[in-house]
Amino acid sequence: MQYNVAQLIKEGIGASRHYAIDGELYEIDELNPGPVRVEGKVRFLRTIAGVLAEGSAHMALSFECRRCLEVAEAEVAFDFEEEYVPSIDVETGVKLPISDDYGPEVVIDEHHILDLTEVLRQYAVTTTAELNLCRPDCRGLCPECGVNRNLVACTCDLS
């Protein structure tokens, strides 16, 4: 999910471009090692510092149910917004100083390629932490015998 933003950087503040997101993510977590298909849309907006990427993405992620501990899958969607900064002046080719406020995942490379991959992976990691139940009526594990009460009728006396 790499985009050449050289022409956008040459334009004035406020210039924008719209693109589709269509790619794969890897190493989201142990249940989603990849490839995980990701789709969405992004708008790049020229700012004083560089390029603001704002958009939305969706994908299917596997997660462990917090009640029954079974692996389930859910379609997730999220909005994102990150500002990317150039590492090279597009006109002169001179290397630009980059503030410590910007991590390496939001630096536009020396070929003026803006890579959304790591930012989208980080948003996906955050999204997996919000996934809870395999289904709303999940009965979970029996605290006495440990069986999955979604699959087996438990005979333990829990009075």
C-alpha positions as YAML, in Angstrom:
chain: A
units: angstrom
residues:
- id: 1
  name: MET
  ca: [0.00, 0.00, 0.00]
- id: 2
  name: GLN
  ca: [2.55, 2.42, -1.28]
- id: 3
  name: TYR
  ca: [1.76, 5.66, -3.06]
- id: 4
  name: ASN
  ca: [4.06, 8.06, -4.90]
- id: 5
  name: VAL
  ca: [3.26, 11.52, -3.53]
- id: 6
  name: ALA
  ca: [5.95, 13.54, -5.37]
- id: 7
  name: GLN
  ca: [3.45, 15.52, -7.44]
- id: 8
  name: LEU
  ca: [1.25, 16.19, -4.40]
- id: 9
  name: ILE
  ca: [4.24, 17.50, -2.42]
- id: 10
  name: LYS
  ca: [5.04, 19.89, -5.29]
- id: 11
  name: GLU
  ca: [1.55, 21.36, -5.09]
- id: 12
  name: GLY
  ca: [0.32, 23.94, -2.62]
- id: 13
  name: ILE
  ca: [-1.08, 23.41, 0.84]
- id: 14
  name: GLY
  ca: [-4.60, 22.02, 0.62]
- id: 15
  name: ALA
  ca: [-4.07, 19.99, -2.57]
- id: 16
  name: SER
  ca: [-5.45, 16.48, -2.26]
- id: 17
  name: ARG
  ca: [-5.64, 13.07, -3.92]
- id: 18
  name: HIS
  ca: [-8.01, 10.14, -3.35]
- id: 19
  name: TYR
  ca: [-6.99, 6.49, -3.65]
- id: 20
  name: ALA
  ca: [-8.36, 3.04, -2.95]
- id: 21
  name: ILE
  ca: [-6.64, 0.85, -0.39]
- id: 22
  name: ASP
  ca: [-6.24, -2.74, -1.51]
- id: 23
  name: GLY
  ca: [-3.53, -4.91, -0.02]
- id: 24
  name: GLU
  ca: [-2.41, -7.29, 2.67]
- id: 25
  name: LEU
  ca: [-1.13, -6.89, 6.21]
- id: 26
  name: TYR
  ca: [1.20, -9.22, 8.10]
- id: 27
  name: GLU
  ca: [2.11, -9.78, 11.75]
- id: 28
  name: ILE
  ca: [-0.95, -8.13, 13.28]
- id: 29
  name: ASP
  ca: [-0.84, -10.63, 16.15]
- id: 30
  name: GLU
  ca: [-0.42, -14.38, 16.76]
- id: 31
  name: LEU
  ca: [-3.94, -15.12, 15.46]
- id: 32
  name: ASN
  ca: [-3.48, -12.90, 12.40]
- id: 33
  name: PRO
  ca: [0.02, -13.59, 11.08]
- id: 34
  name: GLY
  ca: [-1.05, -12.74, 7.54]
- id: 35
  name: PRO
  ca: [-1.80, -12.28, 4.89]
- id: 36
  name: VAL
  ca: [-4.85, -10.35, 6.08]
- id: 37
  name: ARG
  ca: [-6.67, -8.64, 3.23]
- id: 38
  name: VAL
  ca: [-7.35, -4.94, 3.83]
- id: 39
  name: GLU
  ca: [-9.49, -2.65, 1.70]
- id: 40
  name: GLY
  ca: [-10.66, 0.91, 2.05]
- id: 41
  name: LYS
  ca: [-10.07, 4.42, 0.86]
- id: 42
  name: VAL
  ca: [-7.62, 7.19, 1.67]
- id: 43
  name: ARG
  ca: [-7.34, 10.89, 0.97]
- id: 44
  name: PHE
  ca: [-3.91, 12.54, 0.96]
- id: 45
  name: LEU
  ca: [-3.95, 16.22, 1.84]
- id: 46
  name: ARG
  ca: [-0.90, 18.46, 1.40]
- id: 47
  name: THR
  ca: [-0.03, 20.17, 4.70]
- id: 48
  name: ILE
  ca: [2.69, 22.56, 5.80]
- id: 49
  name: ALA
  ca: [4.78, 19.70, 7.19]
- id: 50
  name: GLY
  ca: [4.02, 17.05, 4.57]
- id: 51
  name: VAL
  ca: [0.99, 14.91, 3.74]
- id: 52
  name: LEU
  ca: [-2.00, 14.07, 5.93]
- id: 53
  name: ALA
  ca: [-3.40, 10.61, 5.23]
- id: 54
  name: GLU
  ca: [-7.00, 10.19, 6.34]
- id: 55
  name: GLY
  ca: [-9.28, 7.37, 5.44]
- id: 56
  name: SER
  ca: [-11.07, 4.21, 6.42]
- id: 57
  name: ALA
  ca: [-10.20, 0.54, 6.13]
- id: 58
  name: HIS
  ca: [-11.90, -2.77, 6.77]
- id: 59
  name: MET
  ca: [-10.73, -6.38, 7.13]
- id: 60
  name: ALA
  ca: [-11.61, -9.71, 8.73]
- id: 61
  name: LEU
  ca: [-9.63, -10.46, 11.89]
- id: 62
  name: SER
  ca: [-9.42, -13.59, 14.04]
- id: 63
  name: PHE
  ca: [-9.60, -13.18, 17.80]
- id: 64
  name: GLU
  ca: [-10.01, -15.22, 20.97]
- id: 65
  name: CYS
  ca: [-13.43, -14.94, 22.63]
- id: 66
  name: ARG
  ca: [-13.03, -13.62, 26.17]
- id: 67
  name: ARG
  ca: [-15.72, -15.94, 27.55]
- id: 68
  name: CYS
  ca: [-15.23, -19.31, 25.84]
- id: 69
  name: LEU
  ca: [-11.64, -18.86, 24.56]
- id: 70
  name: GLU
  ca: [-12.59, -20.15, 21.10]
- id: 71
  name: VAL
  ca: [-11.10, -18.45, 18.06]
- id: 72
  name: ALA
  ca: [-13.68, -16.40, 16.16]
- id: 73
  name: GLU
  ca: [-13.57, -14.05, 13.19]
- id: 74
  name: ALA
  ca: [-15.08, -10.59, 12.85]
- id: 75
  name: GLU
  ca: [-15.28, -7.97, 10.14]
- id: 76
  name: VAL
  ca: [-13.72, -4.81, 11.56]
- id: 77
  name: ALA
  ca: [-13.59, -1.28, 10.24]
- id: 78
  name: PHE
  ca: [-11.72, 1.76, 11.45]
- id: 79
  name: ASP
  ca: [-10.94, 5.33, 10.48]
- id: 80
  name: PHE
  ca: [-7.35, 6.54, 10.53]
- id: 81
  name: GLU
  ca: [-5.50, 9.82, 10.31]
- id: 82
  name: GLU
  ca: [-1.71, 10.27, 10.29]
- id: 83
  name: GLU
  ca: [0.60, 12.98, 9.04]
- id: 84
  name: TYR
  ca: [3.57, 11.85, 6.96]
- id: 85
  name: VAL
  ca: [6.70, 13.95, 6.46]
- id: 86
  name: PRO
  ca: [9.12, 13.91, 3.52]
- id: 87
  name: SER
  ca: [12.74, 12.83, 4.02]
- id: 88
  name: ILE
  ca: [13.99, 14.49, 0.81]
- id: 89
  name: ASP
  ca: [13.12, 17.86, -0.72]
- id: 90
  name: VAL
  ca: [11.22, 16.99, -3.90]
- id: 91
  name: GLU
  ca: [12.68, 19.94, -5.85]
- id: 92
  name: THR
  ca: [16.35, 19.91, -4.77]
- id: 93
  name: GLY
  ca: [16.93, 16.34, -3.56]
- id: 94
  name: VAL
  ca: [18.40, 17.69, -0.30]
- id: 95
  name: LYS
  ca: [17.87, 15.52, 2.77]
- id: 96
  name: LEU
  ca: [15.37, 17.11, 5.17]
- id: 97
  name: PRO
  ca: [15.62, 17.10, 8.96]
- id: 98
  name: ILE
  ca: [12.90, 15.03, 10.62]
- id: 99
  name: SER
  ca: [11.64, 15.94, 14.08]
- id: 100
  name: ASP
  ca: [11.71, 13.29, 16.81]
- id: 101
  name: ASP
  ca: [7.92, 13.74, 16.96]
- id: 102
  name: TYR
  ca: [7.64, 11.56, 13.84]
- id: 103
  name: GLY
  ca: [8.31, 7.83, 13.92]
- id: 104
  name: PRO
  ca: [9.89, 5.98, 11.00]
- id: 105
  name: GLU
  ca: [6.48, 4.60, 9.93]
- id: 106
  name: VAL
  ca: [5.33, 8.10, 8.90]
- id: 107
  name: VAL
  ca: [8.40, 9.18, 6.93]
- id: 108
  name: ILE
  ca: [8.03, 9.49, 3.17]
- id: 109
  name: ASP
  ca: [11.08, 7.77, 1.67]
- id: 110
  name: GLU
  ca: [13.75, 9.23, -0.62]
- id: 111
  name: HIS
  ca: [11.73, 8.17, -3.69]
- id: 112
  name: HIS
  ca: [8.68, 10.11, -2.39]
- id: 113
  name: ILE
  ca: [6.81, 6.89, -1.57]
- id: 114
  name: LEU
  ca: [4.27, 7.12, 1.25]
- id: 115
  name: ASP
  ca: [3.70, 3.65, 2.73]
- id: 116
  name: LEU
  ca: [0.45, 3.10, 4.65]
- id: 117
  name: THR
  ca: [1.29, -0.50, 5.59]
- id: 118
  name: GLU
  ca: [2.73, -0.03, 9.10]
- id: 119
  name: VAL
  ca: [0.18, 2.58, 10.14]
- id: 120
  name: LEU
  ca: [-2.69, 0.34, 9.03]
- id: 121
  name: ARG
  ca: [-1.08, -2.62, 10.84]
- id: 122
  name: GLN
  ca: [-0.90, -0.58, 14.05]
- id: 123
  name: TYR
  ca: [-4.55, 0.45, 13.75]
- id: 124
  name: ALA
  ca: [-5.47, -3.23, 13.16]
- id: 125
  name: VAL
  ca: [-3.55, -4.25, 16.31]
- id: 126
  name: THR
  ca: [-5.52, -1.70, 18.32]
- id: 127
  name: THR
  ca: [-8.78, -2.92, 16.80]
- id: 128
  name: THR
  ca: [-8.12, -6.56, 17.77]
- id: 129
  name: ALA
  ca: [-7.84, -5.48, 21.41]
- id: 130
  name: GLU
  ca: [-11.44, -4.23, 21.20]
- id: 131
  name: LEU
  ca: [-12.87, -7.55, 19.97]
- id: 132
  name: ASN
  ca: [-14.57, -9.38, 22.83]
- id: 133
  name: LEU
  ca: [-17.13, -12.09, 22.21]
- id: 134
  name: CYS
  ca: [-17.58, -14.73, 19.52]
- id: 135
  name: ARG
  ca: [-21.30, -13.96, 19.67]
- id: 136
  name: PRO
  ca: [-23.48, -11.82, 21.96]
- id: 137
  name: ASP
  ca: [-25.04, -14.83, 23.72]
- id: 138
  name: CYS
  ca: [-21.75, -16.67, 24.36]
- id: 139
  name: ARG
  ca: [-22.18, -18.80, 27.50]
- id: 140
  name: GLY
  ca: [-18.45, -19.11, 28.18]
- id: 141
  name: LEU
  ca: [-16.62, -21.77, 30.14]
- id: 142
  name: CYS
  ca: [-17.99, -23.50, 33.22]
- id: 143
  name: PRO
  ca: [-16.03, -22.23, 36.24]
- id: 144
  name: GLU
  ca: [-16.25, -25.71, 37.82]
- id: 145
  name: CYS
  ca: [-15.38, -28.21, 35.10]
- id: 146
  name: GLY
  ca: [-14.10, -25.89, 32.34]
- id: 147
  name: VAL
  ca: [-16.25, -27.15, 29.46]
- id: 148
  name: ASN
  ca: [-17.37, -24.76, 26.78]
- id: 149
  name: ARG
  ca: [-21.04, -24.27, 27.62]
- id: 150
  name: ASN
  ca: [-21.76, -23.28, 24.01]
- id: 151
  name: LEU
  ca: [-20.89, -26.84, 22.95]
- id: 152
  name: VAL
  ca: [-21.74, -29.05, 25.94]
- id: 153
  name: ALA
  ca: [-24.53, -28.95, 28.50]
- id: 154
  name: CYS
  ca: [-22.71, -28.71, 31.82]
- id: 155
  name: THR
  ca: [-24.08, -30.74, 34.77]
- id: 156
  name: CYS
  ca: [-22.15, -28.93, 37.50]
- id: 157
  name: ASP
  ca: [-24.18, -27.66, 40.45]
- id: 158
  name: LEU
  ca: [-23.44, -23.90, 40.52]
- id: 159
  name: SER
  ca: [-25.97, -22.92, 43.18]
...
